[in-house]
Amino acid sequence: FKEKTGQELQLEIRDPGEGMFDRVRIEQVVTNLLTNALRYGDNKPVFASLDKKENKILIQVKDLGIGIPRDQQSIIFERFERGG
């Protein structure tokens, strides 16, 4: 990955779990999270993990960029919204 983008992506799969999911939606969400982390991560490493917590699957993506202003954090997951 680093050879193509110049950025480091670290992936940790602790427990992938099993379940029935909408593959297209999950792919869309993960792609958006990773794309945003790579775009706004200030060319620093991006960390992604997958784990099973009780009866849920937890996907986390973390970058070391500037972050999202606190006053915008409550709206970024609303339809058609983005931080600025």
PyMOL Python script that loads the backbone (N, CA, C, O; Angstrom):
from pymol import cmd

cmd.read_pdbstr("""\
ATOM      1  N   PHE A   1       0.821  -1.195   0.000  1.00  0.00           N
ATOM      2  CA  PHE A   1       0.000   0.000   0.000  1.00  0.00           C
ATOM      3  C   PHE A   1       0.863   1.258   0.000  1.00  0.00           C
ATOM      4  O   PHE A   1       0.593   2.206  -0.736  1.00  0.00           O
ATOM      5  N   LYS A   2       1.888   1.256   0.820  1.00  0.00           N
ATOM      6  CA  LYS A   2       2.749   2.433   0.931  1.00  0.00           C
ATOM      7  C   LYS A   2       3.441   2.754  -0.392  1.00  0.00           C
ATOM      8  O   LYS A   2       3.665   3.920  -0.714  1.00  0.00           O
ATOM      9  N   GLU A   3       3.778   1.707  -1.159  1.00  0.00           N
ATOM     10  CA  GLU A   3       4.455   1.925  -2.435  1.00  0.00           C
ATOM     11  C   GLU A   3       3.553   2.684  -3.410  1.00  0.00           C
ATOM     12  O   GLU A   3       4.045   3.472  -4.219  1.00  0.00           O
ATOM     13  N   LYS A   4       2.225   2.451  -3.341  1.00  0.00           N
ATOM     14  CA  LYS A   4       1.295   3.098  -4.267  1.00  0.00           C
ATOM     15  C   LYS A   4       0.867   4.483  -3.813  1.00  0.00           C
ATOM     16  O   LYS A   4       0.720   5.384  -4.639  1.00  0.00           O
ATOM     17  N   THR A   5       0.665   4.668  -2.514  1.00  0.00           N
ATOM     18  CA  THR A   5       0.106   5.926  -2.019  1.00  0.00           C
ATOM     19  C   THR A   5       1.116   6.806  -1.298  1.00  0.00           C
ATOM     20  O   THR A   5       0.897   8.009  -1.153  1.00  0.00           O
ATOM     21  N   GLY A   6       2.213   6.225  -0.847  1.00  0.00           N
ATOM     22  CA  GLY A   6       3.168   6.975  -0.056  1.00  0.00           C
ATOM     23  C   GLY A   6       2.791   7.035   1.414  1.00  0.00           C
ATOM     24  O   GLY A   6       3.533   7.596   2.220  1.00  0.00           O
ATOM     25  N   GLN A   7       1.651   6.464   1.773  1.00  0.00           N
ATOM     26  CA  GLN A   7       1.203   6.471   3.161  1.00  0.00           C
ATOM     27  C   GLN A   7       1.185   5.054   3.703  1.00  0.00           C
ATOM     28  O   GLN A   7       0.997   4.085   2.968  1.00  0.00           O
ATOM     29  N   GLU A   8       1.383   4.962   4.996  1.00  0.00           N
ATOM     30  CA  GLU A   8       1.373   3.662   5.651  1.00  0.00           C
ATOM     31  C   GLU A   8      -0.027   3.356   6.177  1.00  0.00           C
ATOM     32  O   GLU A   8      -0.649   4.197   6.826  1.00  0.00           O
ATOM     33  N   LEU A   9      -0.518   2.149   5.895  1.00  0.00           N
ATOM     34  CA  LEU A   9      -1.789   1.679   6.415  1.00  0.00           C
ATOM     35  C   LEU A   9      -1.525   0.450   7.253  1.00  0.00           C
ATOM     36  O   LEU A   9      -1.034  -0.559   6.749  1.00  0.00           O
ATOM     37  N   GLN A  10      -1.850   0.532   8.539  1.00  0.00           N
ATOM     38  CA  GLN A  10      -1.671  -0.606   9.439  1.00  0.00           C
ATOM     39  C   GLN A  10      -3.034  -1.205   9.731  1.00  0.00           C
ATOM     40  O   GLN A  10      -3.942  -0.512  10.191  1.00  0.00           O
ATOM     41  N   LEU A  11      -3.175  -2.494   9.462  1.00  0.00           N
ATOM     42  CA  LEU A  11      -4.434  -3.190   9.658  1.00  0.00           C
ATOM     43  C   LEU A  11      -4.267  -4.266  10.715  1.00  0.00           C
ATOM     44  O   LEU A  11      -3.329  -5.062  10.663  1.00  0.00           O
ATOM     45  N   GLU A  12      -5.179  -4.285  11.672  1.00  0.00           N
ATOM     46  CA  GLU A  12      -5.159  -5.308  12.712  1.00  0.00           C
ATOM     47  C   GLU A  12      -6.538  -5.976  12.758  1.00  0.00           C
ATOM     48  O   GLU A  12      -7.552  -5.316  12.985  1.00  0.00           O
ATOM     49  N   ILE A  13      -6.557  -7.282  12.540  1.00  0.00           N
ATOM     50  CA  ILE A  13      -7.801  -8.040  12.634  1.00  0.00           C
ATOM     51  C   ILE A  13      -7.698  -8.916  13.871  1.00  0.00           C
ATOM     52  O   ILE A  13      -6.975  -9.912  13.886  1.00  0.00           O
ATOM     53  N   ARG A  14      -8.430  -8.532  14.907  1.00  0.00           N
ATOM     54  CA  ARG A  14      -8.380  -9.275  16.170  1.00  0.00           C
ATOM     55  C   ARG A  14      -9.316 -10.476  16.100  1.00  0.00           C
ATOM     56  O   ARG A  14      -8.891 -11.607  16.338  1.00  0.00           O
ATOM     57  N   ASP A  15     -10.576 -10.244  15.778  1.00  0.00           N
ATOM     58  CA  ASP A  15     -11.570 -11.311  15.656  1.00  0.00           C
ATOM     59  C   ASP A  15     -12.575 -10.842  14.612  1.00  0.00           C
ATOM     60  O   ASP A  15     -13.391  -9.963  14.890  1.00  0.00           O
ATOM     61  N   PRO A  16     -12.526 -11.420  13.409  1.00  0.00           N
ATOM     62  CA  PRO A  16     -13.410 -10.933  12.361  1.00  0.00           C
ATOM     63  C   PRO A  16     -14.880 -11.242  12.595  1.00  0.00           C
ATOM     64  O   PRO A  16     -15.746 -10.584  12.017  1.00  0.00           O
ATOM     65  N   GLY A  17     -15.179 -12.231  13.431  1.00  0.00           N
ATOM     66  CA  GLY A  17     -16.571 -12.569  13.703  1.00  0.00           C
ATOM     67  C   GLY A  17     -17.286 -13.064  12.454  1.00  0.00           C
ATOM     68  O   GLY A  17     -16.699 -13.162  11.377  1.00  0.00           O
ATOM     69  N   GLU A  18     -18.538 -13.366  12.620  1.00  0.00           N
ATOM     70  CA  GLU A  18     -19.371 -13.827  11.514  1.00  0.00           C
ATOM     71  C   GLU A  18     -20.724 -13.162  11.606  1.00  0.00           C
ATOM     72  O   GLU A  18     -21.142 -12.742  12.685  1.00  0.00           O
ATOM     73  N   GLY A  19     -21.409 -13.061  10.486  1.00  0.00           N
ATOM     74  CA  GLY A  19     -22.747 -12.485  10.486  1.00  0.00           C
ATOM     75  C   GLY A  19     -23.237 -12.289   9.071  1.00  0.00           C
ATOM     76  O   GLY A  19     -22.538 -12.584   8.101  1.00  0.00           O
ATOM     77  N   MET A  20     -24.446 -11.788   8.974  1.00  0.00           N
ATOM     78  CA  MET A  20     -25.048 -11.473   7.687  1.00  0.00           C
ATOM     79  C   MET A  20     -25.053  -9.958   7.574  1.00  0.00           C
ATOM     80  O   MET A  20     -25.676  -9.266   8.379  1.00  0.00           O
ATOM     81  N   PHE A  21     -24.351  -9.447   6.562  1.00  0.00           N
ATOM     82  CA  PHE A  21     -24.203  -8.012   6.383  1.00  0.00           C
ATOM     83  C   PHE A  21     -24.522  -7.621   4.953  1.00  0.00           C
ATOM     84  O   PHE A  21     -24.448  -8.450   4.045  1.00  0.00           O
ATOM     85  N   ASP A  22     -24.869  -6.389   4.755  1.00  0.00           N
ATOM     86  CA  ASP A  22     -25.034  -5.838   3.418  1.00  0.00           C
ATOM     87  C   ASP A  22     -23.636  -5.490   2.918  1.00  0.00           C
ATOM     88  O   ASP A  22     -23.078  -4.450   3.270  1.00  0.00           O
ATOM     89  N   ARG A  23     -23.083  -6.367   2.099  1.00  0.00           N
ATOM     90  CA  ARG A  23     -21.695  -6.244   1.652  1.00  0.00           C
ATOM     91  C   ARG A  23     -21.423  -4.897   0.978  1.00  0.00           C
ATOM     92  O   ARG A  23     -20.382  -4.283   1.208  1.00  0.00           O
ATOM     93  N   VAL A  24     -22.356  -4.444   0.151  1.00  0.00           N
ATOM     94  CA  VAL A  24     -22.167  -3.188  -0.575  1.00  0.00           C
ATOM     95  C   VAL A  24     -22.097  -2.015   0.390  1.00  0.00           C
ATOM     96  O   VAL A  24     -21.247  -1.138   0.234  1.00  0.00           O
ATOM     97  N   ARG A  25     -22.977  -1.985   1.384  1.00  0.00           N
ATOM     98  CA  ARG A  25     -22.972  -0.877   2.364  1.00  0.00           C
ATOM     99  C   ARG A  25     -21.721  -0.898   3.237  1.00  0.00           C
ATOM    100  O   ARG A  25     -21.120   0.146   3.492  1.00  0.00           O
ATOM    101  N   ILE A  26     -21.332  -2.077   3.690  1.00  0.00           N
ATOM    102  CA  ILE A  26     -20.124  -2.183   4.519  1.00  0.00           C
ATOM    103  C   ILE A  26     -18.908  -1.735   3.714  1.00  0.00           C
ATOM    104  O   ILE A  26     -18.062  -0.999   4.221  1.00  0.00           O
ATOM    105  N   GLU A  27     -18.823  -2.173   2.475  1.00  0.00           N
ATOM    106  CA  GLU A  27     -17.706  -1.762   1.616  1.00  0.00           C
ATOM    107  C   GLU A  27     -17.707  -0.249   1.418  1.00  0.00           C
ATOM    108  O   GLU A  27     -16.647   0.378   1.431  1.00  0.00           O
ATOM    109  N   GLN A  28     -18.880   0.339   1.236  1.00  0.00           N
ATOM    110  CA  GLN A  28     -18.995   1.783   1.055  1.00  0.00           C
ATOM    111  C   GLN A  28     -18.528   2.539   2.303  1.00  0.00           C
ATOM    112  O   GLN A  28     -17.786   3.516   2.196  1.00  0.00           O
ATOM    113  N   VAL A  29     -18.954   2.095   3.466  1.00  0.00           N
ATOM    114  CA  VAL A  29     -18.579   2.758   4.716  1.00  0.00           C
ATOM    115  C   VAL A  29     -17.077   2.655   4.957  1.00  0.00           C
ATOM    116  O   VAL A  29     -16.427   3.653   5.268  1.00  0.00           O
ATOM    117  N   VAL A  30     -16.519   1.442   4.812  1.00  0.00           N
ATOM    118  CA  VAL A  30     -15.087   1.244   5.054  1.00  0.00           C
ATOM    119  C   VAL A  30     -14.266   2.044   4.038  1.00  0.00           C
ATOM    120  O   VAL A  30     -13.266   2.665   4.398  1.00  0.00           O
ATOM    121  N   THR A  31     -14.682   2.030   2.789  1.00  0.00           N
ATOM    122  CA  THR A  31     -13.978   2.811   1.756  1.00  0.00           C
ATOM    123  C   THR A  31     -13.994   4.296   2.093  1.00  0.00           C
ATOM    124  O   THR A  31     -12.969   4.966   1.972  1.00  0.00           O
ATOM    125  N   ASN A  32     -15.143   4.818   2.513  1.00  0.00           N
ATOM    126  CA  ASN A  32     -15.234   6.237   2.875  1.00  0.00           C
ATOM    127  C   ASN A  32     -14.366   6.573   4.080  1.00  0.00           C
ATOM    128  O   ASN A  32     -13.683   7.597   4.088  1.00  0.00           O
ATOM    129  N   LEU A  33     -14.388   5.719   5.096  1.00  0.00           N
ATOM    130  CA  LEU A  33     -13.559   5.969   6.281  1.00  0.00           C
ATOM    131  C   LEU A  33     -12.075   5.974   5.935  1.00  0.00           C
ATOM    132  O   LEU A  33     -11.336   6.864   6.356  1.00  0.00           O
ATOM    133  N   LEU A  34     -11.642   4.976   5.164  1.00  0.00           N
ATOM    134  CA  LEU A  34     -10.221   4.901   4.792  1.00  0.00           C
ATOM    135  C   LEU A  34      -9.828   6.050   3.862  1.00  0.00           C
ATOM    136  O   LEU A  34      -8.755   6.634   4.016  1.00  0.00           O
ATOM    137  N   THR A  35     -10.685   6.371   2.909  1.00  0.00           N
ATOM    138  CA  THR A  35     -10.384   7.472   1.978  1.00  0.00           C
ATOM    139  C   THR A  35     -10.230   8.783   2.735  1.00  0.00           C
ATOM    140  O   THR A  35      -9.288   9.538   2.494  1.00  0.00           O
ATOM    141  N   ASN A  36     -11.154   9.054   3.651  1.00  0.00           N
ATOM    142  CA  ASN A  36     -11.059  10.291   4.438  1.00  0.00           C
ATOM    143  C   ASN A  36      -9.820  10.305   5.312  1.00  0.00           C
ATOM    144  O   ASN A  36      -9.144  11.329   5.415  1.00  0.00           O
ATOM    145  N   ALA A  37      -9.514   9.186   5.939  1.00  0.00           N
ATOM    146  CA  ALA A  37      -8.324   9.117   6.796  1.00  0.00           C
ATOM    147  C   ALA A  37      -7.060   9.352   5.975  1.00  0.00           C
ATOM    148  O   ALA A  37      -6.149  10.049   6.424  1.00  0.00           O
ATOM    149  N   LEU A  38      -6.999   8.787   4.796  1.00  0.00           N
ATOM    150  CA  LEU A  38      -5.818   8.979   3.947  1.00  0.00           C
ATOM    151  C   LEU A  38      -5.764  10.403   3.399  1.00  0.00           C
ATOM    152  O   LEU A  38      -4.685  10.986   3.296  1.00  0.00           O
ATOM    153  N   ARG A  39      -6.908  10.960   3.050  1.00  0.00           N
ATOM    154  CA  ARG A  39      -6.966  12.310   2.479  1.00  0.00           C
ATOM    155  C   ARG A  39      -6.612  13.380   3.517  1.00  0.00           C
ATOM    156  O   ARG A  39      -5.876  14.320   3.216  1.00  0.00           O
ATOM    157  N   TYR A  40      -7.131  13.236   4.724  1.00  0.00           N
ATOM    158  CA  TYR A  40      -6.968  14.282   5.737  1.00  0.00           C
ATOM    159  C   TYR A  40      -5.983  13.893   6.836  1.00  0.00           C
ATOM    160  O   TYR A  40      -5.875  14.596   7.841  1.00  0.00           O
ATOM    161  N   GLY A  41      -5.272  12.799   6.662  1.00  0.00           N
ATOM    162  CA  GLY A  41      -4.355  12.304   7.684  1.00  0.00           C
ATOM    163  C   GLY A  41      -2.982  12.919   7.654  1.00  0.00           C
ATOM    164  O   GLY A  41      -2.078  12.437   8.336  1.00  0.00           O
ATOM    165  N   ASP A  42      -2.798  13.974   6.881  1.00  0.00           N
ATOM    166  CA  ASP A  42      -1.535  14.717   6.874  1.00  0.00           C
ATOM    167  C   ASP A  42      -0.350  13.822   6.486  1.00  0.00           C
ATOM    168  O   ASP A  42       0.759  13.998   6.992  1.00  0.00           O
ATOM    169  N   ASN A  43      -0.597  12.851   5.575  1.00  0.00           N
ATOM    170  CA  ASN A  43       0.445  11.922   5.104  1.00  0.00           C
ATOM    171  C   ASN A  43       1.103  11.133   6.229  1.00  0.00           C
ATOM    172  O   ASN A  43       2.241  10.682   6.104  1.00  0.00           O
ATOM    173  N   LYS A  44       0.378  10.976   7.320  1.00  0.00           N
ATOM    174  CA  LYS A  44       0.867  10.179   8.446  1.00  0.00           C
ATOM    175  C   LYS A  44       0.196   8.804   8.388  1.00  0.00           C
ATOM    176  O   LYS A  44      -0.780   8.634   7.657  1.00  0.00           O
ATOM    177  N   PRO A  45       0.695   7.826   9.139  1.00  0.00           N
ATOM    178  CA  PRO A  45       0.109   6.484   9.096  1.00  0.00           C
ATOM    179  C   PRO A  45      -1.382   6.485   9.448  1.00  0.00           C
ATOM    180  O   PRO A  45      -1.859   7.301  10.236  1.00  0.00           O
ATOM    181  N   VAL A  46      -2.092   5.546   8.838  1.00  0.00           N
ATOM    182  CA  VAL A  46      -3.504   5.326   9.118  1.00  0.00           C
ATOM    183  C   VAL A  46      -3.624   3.934   9.742  1.00  0.00           C
ATOM    184  O   VAL A  46      -2.985   2.985   9.288  1.00  0.00           O
ATOM    185  N   PHE A  47      -4.436   3.823  10.771  1.00  0.00           N
ATOM    186  CA  PHE A  47      -4.604   2.572  11.505  1.00  0.00           C
ATOM    187  C   PHE A  47      -6.055   2.111  11.355  1.00  0.00           C
ATOM    188  O   PHE A  47      -6.984   2.896  11.544  1.00  0.00           O
ATOM    189  N   ALA A  48      -6.240   0.850  11.020  1.00  0.00           N
ATOM    190  CA  ALA A  48      -7.582   0.286  10.907  1.00  0.00           C
ATOM    191  C   ALA A  48      -7.607  -1.029  11.658  1.00  0.00           C
ATOM    192  O   ALA A  48      -6.629  -1.777  11.654  1.00  0.00           O
ATOM    193  N   SER A  49      -8.737  -1.311  12.306  1.00  0.00           N
ATOM    194  CA  SER A  49      -8.863  -2.574  13.042  1.00  0.00           C
ATOM    195  C   SER A  49     -10.275  -3.126  12.901  1.00  0.00           C
ATOM    196  O   SER A  49     -11.239  -2.400  12.656  1.00  0.00           O
ATOM    197  N   LEU A  50     -10.351  -4.425  13.064  1.00  0.00           N
ATOM    198  CA  LEU A  50     -11.613  -5.150  13.008  1.00  0.00           C
ATOM    199  C   LEU A  50     -11.650  -6.084  14.203  1.00  0.00           C
ATOM    200  O   LEU A  50     -10.708  -6.840  14.437  1.00  0.00           O
ATOM    201  N   ASP A  51     -12.735  -6.033  14.957  1.00  0.00           N
ATOM    202  CA  ASP A  51     -12.833  -6.857  16.153  1.00  0.00           C
ATOM    203  C   ASP A  51     -14.299  -7.205  16.407  1.00  0.00           C
ATOM    204  O   ASP A  51     -15.206  -6.542  15.904  1.00  0.00           O
ATOM    205  N   LYS A  52     -14.504  -8.229  17.176  1.00  0.00           N
ATOM    206  CA  LYS A  52     -15.840  -8.634  17.587  1.00  0.00           C
ATOM    207  C   LYS A  52     -16.011  -8.278  19.056  1.00  0.00           C
ATOM    208  O   LYS A  52     -15.207  -8.687  19.893  1.00  0.00           O
ATOM    209  N   LYS A  53     -17.045  -7.523  19.369  1.00  0.00           N
ATOM    210  CA  LYS A  53     -17.369  -7.126  20.746  1.00  0.00           C
ATOM    211  C   LYS A  53     -18.781  -7.601  21.052  1.00  0.00           C
ATOM    212  O   LYS A  53     -19.755  -7.085  20.502  1.00  0.00           O
ATOM    213  N   GLU A  54     -18.881  -8.586  21.932  1.00  0.00           N
ATOM    214  CA  GLU A  54     -20.160  -9.210  22.255  1.00  0.00           C
ATOM    215  C   GLU A  54     -20.797  -9.710  20.960  1.00  0.00           C
ATOM    216  O   GLU A  54     -20.227 -10.582  20.305  1.00  0.00           O
ATOM    217  N   ASN A  55     -21.946  -9.191  20.577  1.00  0.00           N
ATOM    218  CA  ASN A  55     -22.587  -9.664  19.352  1.00  0.00           C
ATOM    219  C   ASN A  55     -22.500  -8.627  18.223  1.00  0.00           C
ATOM    220  O   ASN A  55     -23.351  -8.604  17.333  1.00  0.00           O
ATOM    221  N   LYS A  56     -21.475  -7.776  18.262  1.00  0.00           N
ATOM    222  CA  LYS A  56     -21.301  -6.724  17.263  1.00  0.00           C
ATOM    223  C   LYS A  56     -19.910  -6.797  16.662  1.00  0.00           C
ATOM    224  O   LYS A  56     -18.973  -7.286  17.293  1.00  0.00           O
ATOM    225  N   ILE A  57     -19.787  -6.310  15.445  1.00  0.00           N
ATOM    226  CA  ILE A  57     -18.498  -6.180  14.789  1.00  0.00           C
ATOM    227  C   ILE A  57     -18.077  -4.720  14.882  1.00  0.00           C
ATOM    228  O   ILE A  57     -18.853  -3.826  14.545  1.00  0.00           O
ATOM    229  N   LEU A  58     -16.870  -4.481  15.331  1.00  0.00           N
ATOM    230  CA  LEU A  58     -16.360  -3.125  15.521  1.00  0.00           C
ATOM    231  C   LEU A  58     -15.273  -2.846  14.489  1.00  0.00           C
ATOM    232  O   LEU A  58     -14.251  -3.530  14.447  1.00  0.00           O
ATOM    233  N   ILE A  59     -15.503  -1.843  13.667  1.00  0.00           N
ATOM    234  CA  ILE A  59     -14.519  -1.391  12.681  1.00  0.00           C
ATOM    235  C   ILE A  59     -14.056  -0.012  13.125  1.00  0.00           C
ATOM    236  O   ILE A  59     -14.867   0.892  13.324  1.00  0.00           O
ATOM    237  N   GLN A  60     -12.744   0.142  13.280  1.00  0.00           N
ATOM    238  CA  GLN A  60     -12.184   1.433  13.685  1.00  0.00           C
ATOM    239  C   GLN A  60     -11.144   1.881  12.671  1.00  0.00           C
ATOM    240  O   GLN A  60     -10.345   1.081  12.184  1.00  0.00           O
ATOM    241  N   VAL A  61     -11.166   3.171  12.360  1.00  0.00           N
ATOM    242  CA  VAL A  61     -10.163   3.780  11.485  1.00  0.00           C
ATOM    243  C   VAL A  61      -9.663   5.028  12.197  1.00  0.00           C
ATOM    244  O   VAL A  61     -10.452   5.858  12.651  1.00  0.00           O
ATOM    245  N   LYS A  62      -8.353   5.150  12.288  1.00  0.00           N
ATOM    246  CA  LYS A  62      -7.747   6.287  12.994  1.00  0.00           C
ATOM    247  C   LYS A  62      -6.632   6.863  12.137  1.00  0.00           C
ATOM    248  O   LYS A  62      -5.821   6.132  11.568  1.00  0.00           O
ATOM    249  N   ASP A  63      -6.607   8.188  12.055  1.00  0.00           N
ATOM    250  CA  ASP A  63      -5.483   8.849  11.392  1.00  0.00           C
ATOM    251  C   ASP A  63      -4.890   9.859  12.362  1.00  0.00           C
ATOM    252  O   ASP A  63      -5.450  10.105  13.430  1.00  0.00           O
ATOM    253  N   LEU A  64      -3.775  10.434  11.996  1.00  0.00           N
ATOM    254  CA  LEU A  64      -3.077  11.378  12.866  1.00  0.00           C
ATOM    255  C   LEU A  64      -3.120  12.790  12.302  1.00  0.00           C
ATOM    256  O   LEU A  64      -2.212  13.591  12.523  1.00  0.00           O
ATOM    257  N   GLY A  65      -4.194  13.082  11.568  1.00  0.00           N
ATOM    258  CA  GLY A  65      -4.358  14.399  10.965  1.00  0.00           C
ATOM    259  C   GLY A  65      -4.845  15.430  11.963  1.00  0.00           C
ATOM    260  O   GLY A  65      -4.732  15.245  13.175  1.00  0.00           O
ATOM    261  N   ILE A  66      -5.390  16.521  11.439  1.00  0.00           N
ATOM    262  CA  ILE A  66      -5.791  17.661  12.274  1.00  0.00           C
ATOM    263  C   ILE A  66      -7.064  17.413  13.066  1.00  0.00           C
ATOM    264  O   ILE A  66      -7.334  18.125  14.034  1.00  0.00           O
ATOM    265  N   GLY A  67      -7.850  16.421  12.675  1.00  0.00           N
ATOM    266  CA  GLY A  67      -9.076  16.110  13.402  1.00  0.00           C
ATOM    267  C   GLY A  67     -10.263  16.926  12.922  1.00  0.00           C
ATOM    268  O   GLY A  67     -10.148  17.748  12.013  1.00  0.00           O
ATOM    269  N   ILE A  68     -11.391  16.686  13.544  1.00  0.00           N
ATOM    270  CA  ILE A  68     -12.637  17.364  13.202  1.00  0.00           C
ATOM    271  C   ILE A  68     -12.975  18.291  14.357  1.00  0.00           C
ATOM    272  O   ILE A  68     -13.008  17.853  15.507  1.00  0.00           O
ATOM    273  N   PRO A  69     -13.230  19.578  14.070  1.00  0.00           N
ATOM    274  CA  PRO A  69     -13.571  20.503  15.150  1.00  0.00           C
ATOM    275  C   PRO A  69     -14.740  19.969  15.980  1.00  0.00           C
ATOM    276  O   PRO A  69     -15.700  19.425  15.433  1.00  0.00           O
ATOM    277  N   ARG A  70     -14.654  20.128  17.284  1.00  0.00           N
ATOM    278  CA  ARG A  70     -15.651  19.573  18.198  1.00  0.00           C
ATOM    279  C   ARG A  70     -17.067  20.025  17.840  1.00  0.00           C
ATOM    280  O   ARG A  70     -18.005  19.237  17.964  1.00  0.00           O
ATOM    281  N   ASP A  71     -17.245  21.267  17.402  1.00  0.00           N
ATOM    282  CA  ASP A  71     -18.590  21.764  17.093  1.00  0.00           C
ATOM    283  C   ASP A  71     -19.177  21.133  15.828  1.00  0.00           C
ATOM    284  O   ASP A  71     -20.369  21.291  15.562  1.00  0.00           O
ATOM    285  N   GLN A  72     -18.358  20.417  15.041  1.00  0.00           N
ATOM    286  CA  GLN A  72     -18.844  19.754  13.833  1.00  0.00           C
ATOM    287  C   GLN A  72     -18.981  18.240  14.007  1.00  0.00           C
ATOM    288  O   GLN A  72     -19.541  17.571  13.139  1.00  0.00           O
ATOM    289  N   GLN A  73     -18.487  17.703  15.092  1.00  0.00           N
ATOM    290  CA  GLN A  73     -18.492  16.256  15.281  1.00  0.00           C
ATOM    291  C   GLN A  73     -19.898  15.678  15.361  1.00  0.00           C
ATOM    292  O   GLN A  73     -20.112  14.530  14.973  1.00  0.00           O
ATOM    293  N   SER A  74     -20.852  16.444  15.853  1.00  0.00           N
ATOM    294  CA  SER A  74     -22.205  15.909  16.004  1.00  0.00           C
ATOM    295  C   SER A  74     -22.964  15.835  14.678  1.00  0.00           C
ATOM    296  O   SER A  74     -23.984  15.149  14.602  1.00  0.00           O
ATOM    297  N   ILE A  75     -22.496  16.518  13.635  1.00  0.00           N
ATOM    298  CA  ILE A  75     -23.245  16.535  12.373  1.00  0.00           C
ATOM    299  C   ILE A  75     -22.613  15.718  11.255  1.00  0.00           C
ATOM    300  O   ILE A  75     -23.259  15.489  10.232  1.00  0.00           O
ATOM    301  N   ILE A  76     -21.381  15.274  11.417  1.00  0.00           N
ATOM    302  CA  ILE A  76     -20.697  14.682  10.260  1.00  0.00           C
ATOM    303  C   ILE A  76     -21.303  13.375   9.780  1.00  0.00           C
ATOM    304  O   ILE A  76     -21.052  12.976   8.642  1.00  0.00           O
ATOM    305  N   PHE A  77     -22.084  12.698  10.594  1.00  0.00           N
ATOM    306  CA  PHE A  77     -22.691  11.453  10.141  1.00  0.00           C
ATOM    307  C   PHE A  77     -24.127  11.655   9.667  1.00  0.00           C
ATOM    308  O   PHE A  77     -24.822  10.687   9.359  1.00  0.00           O
ATOM    309  N   GLU A  78     -24.570  12.905   9.608  1.00  0.00           N
ATOM    310  CA  GLU A  78     -25.869  13.184   9.035  1.00  0.00           C
ATOM    311  C   GLU A  78     -25.739  13.199   7.520  1.00  0.00           C
ATOM    312  O   GLU A  78     -24.665  13.461   6.977  1.00  0.00           O
ATOM    313  N   ARG A  79     -26.812  12.921   6.867  1.00  0.00           N
ATOM    314  CA  ARG A  79     -26.811  12.831   5.409  1.00  0.00           C
ATOM    315  C   ARG A  79     -26.349  14.146   4.770  1.00  0.00           C
ATOM    316  O   ARG A  79     -26.829  15.221   5.131  1.00  0.00           O
ATOM    317  N   PHE A  80     -25.429  14.051   3.835  1.00  0.00           N
ATOM    318  CA  PHE A  80     -24.907  15.159   3.034  1.00  0.00           C
ATOM    319  C   PHE A  80     -24.103  16.187   3.842  1.00  0.00           C
ATOM    320  O   PHE A  80     -23.932  17.317   3.385  1.00  0.00           O
ATOM    321  N   GLU A  81     -23.622  15.832   4.992  1.00  0.00           N
ATOM    322  CA  GLU A  81     -22.830  16.753   5.803  1.00  0.00           C
ATOM    323  C   GLU A  81     -21.372  16.364   5.750  1.00  0.00           C
ATOM    324  O   GLU A  81     -21.035  15.203   5.518  1.00  0.00           O
ATOM    325  N   ARG A  82     -20.509  17.339   5.965  1.00  0.00           N
ATOM    326  CA  ARG A  82     -19.084  17.105   6.077  1.00  0.00           C
ATOM    327  C   ARG A  82     -18.454  18.207   6.903  1.00  0.00           C
ATOM    328  O   ARG A  82     -18.960  19.328   6.955  1.00  0.00           O
ATOM    329  N   GLY A  83     -17.360  17.886   7.542  1.00  0.00           N
ATOM    330  CA  GLY A  83     -16.656  18.891   8.332  1.00  0.00           C
ATOM    331  C   GLY A  83     -15.893  19.840   7.419  1.00  0.00           C
ATOM    332  O   GLY A  83     -15.639  19.516   6.259  1.00  0.00           O
ATOM    333  N   GLY A  84     -15.533  20.983   7.922  1.00  0.00           N
ATOM    334  CA  GLY A  84     -14.847  21.934   7.064  1.00  0.00           C
ATOM    335  C   GLY A  84     -13.706  22.552   7.674  1.00  0.00           C
ATOM    336  O   GLY A  84     -13.042  23.377   7.046  1.00  0.00           O
TER     337      GLY A  84
END
""", "prot")
cmd.dss("prot")
cmd.show_as("cartoon", "prot")
cmd.util.cbc("prot")
cmd.orient("prot")
